[in-house]
Amino acid sequence: SGLSSEFHEAIKEAYGENYLPSMELDETSFAEKFNVTMDNVKEFIAEVPMIGTHVDTLVIIEANEGKVDEVESELNKYREALISDTMQYPMNIAKINSSQVYKLGNYVFFVMLGAIDEVNEDEKEQLEFAQAETQKAIDAINDVANK
């Protein structure tokens, strides 16, 4: 409750109006979408976009004692499935490839957030832009943790 919502606020703040997830998932939808074993989860916040063409997603999980690696592995499977899905919109590919599963103590995050690079046509530059956007969340998480 304490830290999860602090992480959540800090991440939202880091992106400002570029924070697009607007729908919070309940336990059933969350378990279904991310294929996470809920027995391993102490608490979670999961937000996804309302609009189907967007992929922006934030997941914050506080894992039960000793379960953080299992939770991390499940989120990594989810991420790998997204990356190998060839039906993604081209505009989302850099963001999906730059998404990150990040572990800190008993917390695991899945971050797929940020502005879309509307300037660079070059794939490598788009990827670098998206990676820098993802990093904003990681920095925000670490700032909260190091307070």
Secondary structure as UniProt FT lines:
FT   HELIX           2..15
FT   HELIX           16..18
FT   STRAND          23..24
FT   HELIX           27..34
FT   HELIX           38..40
FT   STRAND          41..48
FT   TURN            52..53
FT   STRAND          57..63
FT   TURN            65..66
FT   HELIX           68..84
FT   TURN            86..87
FT   HELIX           90..92
FT   HELIX           93..97
FT   STRAND          100..104
FT   TURN            105..106
FT   STRAND          107..112
FT   HELIX           123..145
//
